[in-house]
Amino acid sequence: MMYCKVEKMIETMDKVVEKTLHLVTPDSLKYMDSDNLEMLQLCLQLTEELKEVVKTEAEQLDRIEKKLDKLLSATNKIGA
């Protein structure tokens, strides 16, 4: 189902964020201007927001798929 694929994608996103944050050291933060720091914060915020939206959409798609499967099954029983 779609939600399983989304969970795997979110795990990958989390790994990317984790590895990216390891690149940001206290020393690099000292030299980072406010625009770059704000961009980093926005990217992290965007990643979290995207994960929530994708999860919600995947759940909806899975529900729709289950309903369509039931409808197809009922249609096949009627036609048989």
MISE-684124 format. One record per atom (N, C-alpha, C): residue number from 1; residue in three letters; chain; atom name; x, z, y negated. Coordinates in pm, 1 decimal, always signed. Last residue first. Layout:
<lumpas>
(lumpa NUM; ALA; A; CA; (X; Z; Y))
...
</lumpas>
This chain:
<lumpas>
(lumpa 80; ALA; A; N; (-2102.5; -1129.3; +1265.5))
(lumpa 80; ALA; A; CA; (-2073.2; -1138.9; +1409.2))
(lumpa 80; ALA; A; C; (-2196.0; -1138.5; +1495.5))
(lumpa 79; GLY; A; N; (-2175.6; -1083.9; +1006.1))
(lumpa 79; GLY; A; CA; (-2159.5; -1222.7; +1050.0))
(lumpa 79; GLY; A; C; (-2138.4; -1237.3; +1197.6))
(lumpa 78; ILE; A; N; (-2170.1; -808.0; +994.3))
(lumpa 78; ILE; A; CA; (-2296.0; -876.5; +972.4))
(lumpa 78; ILE; A; C; (-2290.3; -1018.7; +1026.3))
(lumpa 77; LYS; A; N; (-1901.2; -762.4; +1032.8))
(lumpa 77; LYS; A; CA; (-1996.0; -707.4; +1130.1))
(lumpa 77; LYS; A; C; (-2131.3; -777.5; +1116.7))
(lumpa 76; ASN; A; N; (-1790.9; -884.0; +807.0))
(lumpa 76; ASN; A; CA; (-1757.8; -937.4; +940.6))
(lumpa 76; ASN; A; C; (-1855.9; -887.6; +1045.5))
(lumpa 75; THR; A; N; (-1889.6; -714.9; +609.9))
(lumpa 75; THR; A; CA; (-1929.3; -855.6; +610.2))
(lumpa 75; THR; A; C; (-1903.6; -918.1; +746.6))
(lumpa 74; ALA; A; N; (-1753.8; -480.5; +672.8))
(lumpa 74; ALA; A; CA; (-1900.4; -482.8; +681.1))
(lumpa 74; ALA; A; C; (-1950.6; -626.9; +687.1))
(lumpa 73; SER; A; N; (-1490.6; -565.9; +621.2))
(lumpa 73; SER; A; CA; (-1528.8; -518.9; +754.6))
(lumpa 73; SER; A; C; (-1680.1; -524.5; +772.6))
(lumpa 72; LEU; A; N; (-1509.6; -622.7; +348.9))
(lumpa 72; LEU; A; CA; (-1476.6; -729.7; +444.2))
(lumpa 72; LEU; A; C; (-1517.6; -691.3; +585.4))
(lumpa 71; LEU; A; N; (-1560.6; -363.5; +254.9))
(lumpa 71; LEU; A; CA; (-1655.8; -470.8; +231.5))
(lumpa 71; LEU; A; C; (-1633.5; -586.3; +328.3))
(lumpa 70; LYS; A; N; (-1325.0; -232.3; +329.0))
(lumpa 70; LYS; A; CA; (-1454.3; -188.0; +382.8))
(lumpa 70; LYS; A; C; (-1559.3; -296.9; +368.9))
(lumpa 69; ASP; A; N; (-1141.9; -379.4; +173.7))
(lumpa 69; ASP; A; CA; (-1129.3; -377.7; +319.9))
(lumpa 69; ASP; A; C; (-1259.7; -335.3; +385.9))
(lumpa 68; LEU; A; N; (-1231.7; -313.7; -80.7))
(lumpa 68; LEU; A; CA; (-1240.8; -452.5; -35.7))
(lumpa 68; LEU; A; C; (-1228.6; -462.1; +116.2))
(lumpa 67; LYS; A; N; (-1167.2; -41.3; -82.7))
(lumpa 67; LYS; A; CA; (-1307.4; -83.4; -95.8))
(lumpa 67; LYS; A; C; (-1325.8; -226.5; -47.9))
(lumpa 66; LYS; A; N; (-888.2; -57.7; -62.2))
(lumpa 66; LYS; A; CA; (-965.4; +10.4; +42.9))
(lumpa 66; LYS; A; C; (-1112.3; -32.2; +38.9))
(lumpa 65; GLU; A; N; (-829.4; -190.6; -303.8))
(lumpa 65; GLU; A; CA; (-795.8; -253.3; -175.9))
(lumpa 65; GLU; A; C; (-875.2; -190.5; -61.2))
(lumpa 64; ILE; A; N; (-909.1; +2.6; -487.8))
(lumpa 64; ILE; A; CA; (-979.2; -126.9; -483.7))
(lumpa 64; ILE; A; C; (-953.5; -195.1; -350.2))
(lumpa 63; ARG; A; N; (-718.1; +199.8; -433.1))
(lumpa 63; ARG; A; CA; (-861.2; +228.0; -415.6))
(lumpa 63; ARG; A; C; (-941.0; +98.6; -404.4))
(lumpa 62; ASP; A; N; (-484.2; +59.2; -501.2))
(lumpa 62; ASP; A; CA; (-503.2; +105.1; -363.7))
(lumpa 62; ASP; A; C; (-650.1; +136.7; -335.9))
(lumpa 61; LEU; A; N; (-526.7; +23.9; -775.2))
(lumpa 61; LEU; A; CA; (-517.8; -92.5; -686.6))
(lumpa 61; LEU; A; C; (-539.5; -52.9; -540.9))
(lumpa 60; GLN; A; N; (-517.1; +292.1; -859.2))
(lumpa 60; GLN; A; CA; (-639.9; +212.8; -876.3))
(lumpa 60; GLN; A; C; (-639.2; +91.8; -783.6))
(lumpa 59; GLU; A; N; (-251.7; +354.1; -796.4))
(lumpa 59; GLU; A; CA; (-360.5; +429.0; -733.7))
(lumpa 59; GLU; A; C; (-491.8; +351.0; -742.9))
(lumpa 58; ALA; A; N; (-123.5; +176.5; -968.9))
(lumpa 58; ALA; A; CA; (-106.5; +161.7; -824.5))
(lumpa 58; ALA; A; C; (-216.1; +235.9; -749.0))
(lumpa 57; GLU; A; N; (-195.7; +281.8; -1218.2))
(lumpa 57; GLU; A; CA; (-239.3; +147.8; -1180.2))
(lumpa 57; GLU; A; C; (-228.2; +125.3; -1029.0))
(lumpa 56; THR; A; N; (-64.0; +531.1; -1203.8))
(lumpa 56; THR; A; CA; (-209.3; +523.7; -1221.8))
(lumpa 56; THR; A; C; (-262.3; +388.0; -1176.4))
(lumpa 55; LYS; A; N; (+205.5; +451.2; -1182.5))
(lumpa 55; LYS; A; CA; (+142.2; +533.0; -1077.6))
(lumpa 55; LYS; A; C; (-9.9; +519.6; -1084.1))
(lumpa 54; VAL; A; N; (+237.2; +317.7; -1425.4))
(lumpa 54; VAL; A; CA; (+250.4; +242.8; -1300.4))
(lumpa 54; VAL; A; C; (+187.3; +320.0; -1185.0))
(lumpa 53; VAL; A; N; (+206.3; +529.2; -1607.5))
(lumpa 53; VAL; A; CA; (+115.2; +414.2; -1610.6))
(lumpa 53; VAL; A; C; (+118.5; +340.1; -1477.5))
(lumpa 52; GLU; A; N; (+422.2; +697.2; -1534.6))
(lumpa 52; GLU; A; CA; (+284.3; +745.4; -1527.8))
(lumpa 52; GLU; A; C; (+185.0; +629.3; -1523.7))
(lumpa 51; LYS; A; N; (+642.7; +530.7; -1583.6))
(lumpa 51; LYS; A; CA; (+619.1; +584.4; -1449.2))
(lumpa 51; LYS; A; C; (+475.2; +630.4; -1434.5))
(lumpa 50; LEU; A; N; (+622.4; +488.4; -1858.5))
(lumpa 50; LEU; A; CA; (+601.4; +377.2; -1765.9))
(lumpa 50; LEU; A; C; (+572.7; +426.7; -1625.0))
(lumpa 49; GLU; A; N; (+690.5; +744.0; -1952.7))
(lumpa 49; GLU; A; CA; (+556.2; +690.5; -1976.9))
(lumpa 49; GLU; A; C; (+524.7; +574.8; -1881.6))
(lumpa 48; GLU; A; N; (+959.5; +759.7; -1871.3))
(lumpa 48; GLU; A; CA; (+861.3; +856.2; -1821.5))
(lumpa 48; GLU; A; C; (+719.2; +804.4; -1838.7))
(lumpa 47; THR; A; N; (+1067.0; +544.8; -2019.1))
(lumpa 47; THR; A; CA; (+1077.5; +548.0; -1872.6))
(lumpa 47; THR; A; C; (+973.8; +642.2; -1813.6))
(lumpa 46; LEU; A; N; (+1020.1; +628.3; -2280.9))
(lumpa 46; LEU; A; CA; (+954.4; +508.5; -2229.3))
(lumpa 46; LEU; A; C; (+955.6; +506.5; -2077.3))
(lumpa 45; GLN; A; N; (+1197.7; +845.0; -2295.3))
(lumpa 45; GLN; A; CA; (+1053.6; +866.1; -2311.1))
(lumpa 45; GLN; A; C; (+975.5; +748.1; -2252.9))
(lumpa 44; LEU; A; N; (+1439.9; +709.5; -2268.8))
(lumpa 44; LEU; A; CA; (+1402.1; +811.3; -2170.7))
(lumpa 44; LEU; A; C; (+1251.9; +838.0; -2175.2))
(lumpa 43; CYS; A; N; (+1427.0; +549.6; -2497.1))
(lumpa 43; CYS; A; CA; (+1437.0; +487.4; -2364.0))
(lumpa 43; CYS; A; C; (+1396.0; +585.5; -2254.8))
(lumpa 42; LEU; A; N; (+1425.8; +742.9; -2697.8))
(lumpa 42; LEU; A; CA; (+1308.7; +656.2; -2679.5))
(lumpa 42; LEU; A; C; (+1310.4; +588.8; -2543.0))
(lumpa 41; GLN; A; N; (+1683.3; +848.9; -2665.5))
(lumpa 41; GLN; A; CA; (+1566.2; +934.6; -2646.4))
(lumpa 41; GLN; A; C; (+1440.3; +850.6; -2621.9))
(lumpa 40; LEU; A; N; (+1833.7; +621.4; -2734.4))
(lumpa 40; LEU; A; CA; (+1847.5; +682.4; -2602.0))
(lumpa 40; LEU; A; C; (+1726.4; +769.5; -2570.5))
(lumpa 39; MET; A; N; (+1753.0; +591.0; -3000.3))
(lumpa 39; MET; A; CA; (+1724.3; +485.3; -2903.2))
(lumpa 39; MET; A; C; (+1734.0; +539.1; -2760.9))
(lumpa 38; GLU; A; N; (+1858.7; +824.1; -3113.5))
(lumpa 38; GLU; A; CA; (+1713.7; +804.6; -3111.8))
(lumpa 38; GLU; A; C; (+1674.9; +698.3; -3009.4))
(lumpa 37; LEU; A; N; (+2128.6; +764.3; -3082.1))
(lumpa 37; LEU; A; CA; (+2072.5; +881.4; -3015.8))
(lumpa 37; LEU; A; C; (+1920.1; +869.5; -3006.1))
(lumpa 36; ASN; A; N; (+2148.0; +543.5; -3247.8))
(lumpa 36; ASN; A; CA; (+2175.1; +529.4; -3104.4))
(lumpa 36; ASN; A; C; (+2118.5; +647.2; -3025.9))
(lumpa 35; ASP; A; N; (+2085.3; +662.5; -3495.3))
(lumpa 35; ASP; A; CA; (+2005.5; +550.2; -3443.4))
(lumpa 35; ASP; A; C; (+2024.7; +533.3; -3293.3))
(lumpa 34; SER; A; N; (+2285.0; +855.1; -3531.5))
(lumpa 34; SER; A; CA; (+2147.2; +899.1; -3511.0))
(lumpa 34; SER; A; C; (+2058.7; +787.3; -3456.6))
(lumpa 33; ASP; A; N; (+2581.6; +772.8; -3339.8))
(lumpa 33; ASP; A; CA; (+2505.2; +786.4; -3464.1))
(lumpa 33; ASP; A; C; (+2358.9; +815.8; -3431.8))
(lumpa 32; MET; A; N; (+2809.0; +953.1; -3146.8))
(lumpa 32; MET; A; CA; (+2690.9; +867.3; -3145.2))
(lumpa 32; MET; A; C; (+2614.1; +885.5; -3276.1))
(lumpa 31; TYR; A; N; (+3006.5; +1134.5; -3132.0))
(lumpa 31; TYR; A; CA; (+3035.4; +1010.1; -3203.0))
(lumpa 31; TYR; A; C; (+2916.6; +914.4; -3209.2))
(lumpa 30; LYS; A; N; (+2900.0; +1340.4; -2984.2))
(lumpa 30; LYS; A; CA; (+2958.2; +1369.4; -3115.3))
(lumpa 30; LYS; A; C; (+2973.0; +1243.2; -3198.9))
(lumpa 29; LEU; A; N; (+2837.0; +1217.1; -2744.8))
(lumpa 29; LEU; A; CA; (+2728.3; +1254.8; -2835.4))
(lumpa 29; LEU; A; C; (+2779.9; +1285.4; -2976.3))
(lumpa 28; SER; A; N; (+3083.2; +1199.4; -2626.1))
(lumpa 28; SER; A; CA; (+3018.9; +1075.1; -2670.9))
(lumpa 28; SER; A; C; (+2902.9; +1104.3; -2765.8))
(lumpa 27; ASP; A; N; (+3127.4; +1472.2; -2572.5))
(lumpa 27; ASP; A; CA; (+3214.9; +1399.6; -2664.8))
(lumpa 27; ASP; A; C; (+3150.4; +1272.1; -2716.3))
(lumpa 26; PRO; A; N; (+2927.2; +1527.9; -2383.9))
(lumpa 26; PRO; A; CA; (+2925.5; +1595.7; -2514.7))
(lumpa 26; PRO; A; C; (+3014.0; +1524.3; -2618.0))
(lumpa 25; THR; A; N; (+2832.4; +1205.6; -2246.6))
(lumpa 25; THR; A; CA; (+2905.7; +1332.1; -2243.3))
(lumpa 25; THR; A; C; (+2893.8; +1401.4; -2379.2))
(lumpa 24; VAL; A; N; (+2661.5; +989.8; -2064.1))
(lumpa 24; VAL; A; CA; (+2655.4; +1053.4; -2195.4))
(lumpa 24; VAL; A; C; (+2719.3; +1191.4; -2183.9))
(lumpa 23; LEU; A; N; (+2672.3; +927.5; -1803.1))
(lumpa 23; LEU; A; CA; (+2762.7; +854.2; -1891.9))
(lumpa 23; LEU; A; C; (+2768.2; +916.2; -2031.4))
(lumpa 22; HIS; A; N; (+2469.5; +1069.6; -1695.8))
(lumpa 22; HIS; A; CA; (+2605.2; +1113.5; -1663.2))
(lumpa 22; HIS; A; C; (+2708.2; +1043.2; -1751.6))
(lumpa 21; LEU; A; N; (+2252.0; +921.7; -1776.7))
(lumpa 21; LEU; A; CA; (+2276.8; +1048.6; -1844.4))
(lumpa 21; LEU; A; C; (+2415.2; +1104.8; -1812.9))
(lumpa 20; THR; A; N; (+2271.4; +714.6; -1593.5))
(lumpa 20; THR; A; CA; (+2290.7; +687.5; -1736.0))
(lumpa 20; THR; A; C; (+2322.9; +815.9; -1810.8))
(lumpa 19; LYS; A; N; (+2206.1; +843.7; -1357.7))
(lumpa 19; LYS; A; CA; (+2340.7; +787.7; -1373.2))
(lumpa 19; LYS; A; C; (+2371.0; +757.6; -1519.5))
(lumpa 18; GLU; A; N; (+1937.3; +912.4; -1418.6))
(lumpa 18; GLU; A; CA; (+2035.5; +1014.9; -1385.6))
(lumpa 18; GLU; A; C; (+2178.4; +963.8; -1406.9))
(lumpa 17; VAL; A; N; (+1822.8; +660.0; -1455.3))
(lumpa 17; VAL; A; CA; (+1824.8; +756.0; -1566.1))
(lumpa 17; VAL; A; C; (+1931.9; +861.9; -1540.2))
(lumpa 16; VAL; A; N; (+1856.3; +557.3; -1196.0))
(lumpa 16; VAL; A; CA; (+1915.8; +488.6; -1311.5))
(lumpa 16; VAL; A; C; (+1927.7; +584.8; -1429.3))
(lumpa 15; LYS; A; N; (+1703.0; +738.2; -1048.1))
(lumpa 15; LYS; A; CA; (+1847.0; +726.2; -1022.2))
(lumpa 15; LYS; A; C; (+1918.0; +660.3; -1139.9))
(lumpa 14; ASP; A; N; (+1449.2; +684.5; -1153.3))
(lumpa 14; ASP; A; CA; (+1507.4; +818.0; -1170.2))
(lumpa 14; ASP; A; C; (+1658.7; +815.6; -1147.3))
(lumpa 13; MET; A; N; (+1414.2; +422.9; -1061.7))
(lumpa 13; MET; A; CA; (+1418.8; +450.4; -1205.7))
(lumpa 13; MET; A; C; (+1483.9; +585.4; -1232.3))
(lumpa 12; THR; A; N; (+1404.3; +474.2; -786.6))
(lumpa 12; THR; A; CA; (+1512.9; +393.4; -841.6))
(lumpa 12; THR; A; C; (+1526.8; +416.8; -991.6))
(lumpa 11; GLU; A; N; (+1166.4; +619.6; -776.9))
(lumpa 11; GLU; A; CA; (+1290.5; +681.5; -730.1))
(lumpa 11; GLU; A; C; (+1410.8; +607.5; -786.6))
(lumpa 10; ILE; A; N; (+994.1; +419.4; -863.0))
(lumpa 10; ILE; A; CA; (+1015.1; +536.8; -948.3))
(lumpa 10; ILE; A; C; (+1141.3; +611.6; -905.9))
(lumpa 9; MET; A; N; (+1000.4; +248.9; -642.8))
(lumpa 9; MET; A; CA; (+1046.8; +200.8; -771.3))
(lumpa 9; MET; A; C; (+1078.1; +317.9; -864.7))
(lumpa 8; LYS; A; N; (+880.9; +413.9; -452.2))
(lumpa 8; LYS; A; CA; (+1019.0; +368.7; -431.8))
(lumpa 8; LYS; A; C; (+1078.4; +320.3; -564.3))
(lumpa 7; GLU; A; N; (+626.4; +436.5; -563.7))
(lumpa 7; GLU; A; CA; (+708.0; +556.1; -543.8))
(lumpa 7; GLU; A; C; (+854.8; +519.6; -526.5))
(lumpa 6; VAL; A; N; (+544.2; +170.2; -547.2))
(lumpa 6; VAL; A; CA; (+565.4; +231.0; -678.4))
(lumpa 6; VAL; A; C; (+650.8; +356.7; -665.6))
(lumpa 5; LYS; A; N; (+509.8; +141.8; -274.8))
(lumpa 5; LYS; A; CA; (+609.7; +59.3; -343.5))
(lumpa 5; LYS; A; C; (+643.9; +118.7; -479.8))
(lumpa 4; CYS; A; N; (+300.4; +321.3; -240.5))
(lumpa 4; CYS; A; CA; (+428.3; +344.8; -171.6))
(lumpa 4; CYS; A; C; (+540.6; +265.5; -237.8))
(lumpa 3; TYR; A; N; (+96.8; +198.5; -384.8))
(lumpa 3; TYR; A; CA; (+150.2; +326.1; -431.9))
(lumpa 3; TYR; A; C; (+284.3; +357.8; -365.9))
(lumpa 2; MET; A; N; (+26.5; -29.9; -236.1))
(lumpa 2; MET; A; CA; (+97.9; -44.0; -362.3))
(lumpa 2; MET; A; C; (+163.5; +86.9; -405.8))
(lumpa 1; MET; A; N; (+82.4; +0.0; +118.2))
(lumpa 1; MET; A; CA; (+0.0; +0.0; +0.0))
(lumpa 1; MET; A; C; (+87.6; +0.0; -125.7))
</lumpas>
